[in-house]
Amino acid sequence: MTRLTALNPEEVTGKTKDLFNAVQAKLGVVPNMMRTMGNSPAVLEGYLNLSGALSHGKLSAKTGELIALAVSESNSCDYCLAAHTFIGEKLVKADPAVLKAARSGNSDDAKTEAILQLAKTLISKGGLVNDEDVNKAKNAGVSDAEIAETIAHVALNVLTNYFNNVANTEIDFPAV
């Protein structure tokens, strides 16, 4: 049973209505996570703004989805695992085996694996990484900008993982 209410897009007003309309226009639907975040327009807007900003970064949409899967696996977020597996398959056209490997921080591509391993390390160490952790990524060709964006993707996904785990958001994507 959910712990926080997913708002009905037909019944909201004000800032929440504006945000839901923008999500609907972009995605064709307002997913349950966003409907639940809509209880606080500040939370939904913050999530959408950071997500939007990262979509214009150095890391590709595919890499962002792989980071999301690695982080979501670490945080046991079933909602995000379902959502990012669906997005990974349908929108960024990633192979299902690539998506599954990312959950463990693995990739056939050395640079991508270094990014995923850094993401997993950030989670396991609560952000308190050391020189060796950062140098592993740099030695695999990950730039400072890409490291910064990896940190931001981890933070974004920690937000959604914790939010969905607390809210017990009803999963509206195919189960993984």
Secondary structure, 3 states (H helix, E strand, C coil): CCCCCCCCCCCCCHHHHHHHHHHHHHHCCCCHHHHHHCCCHHHHHHHHHHHHHHCCCCCCHHHHHHHHHHHHHHCCCHHHHHHHHHHHHHCCCCCHHHHHHHHCCCCCCHHHHHHHHHHHHHHHCCCCCCHHHHHHHHHCCCCHHHHHHHHHHHHHHHHHHHHHHHHCCCCCCCCC
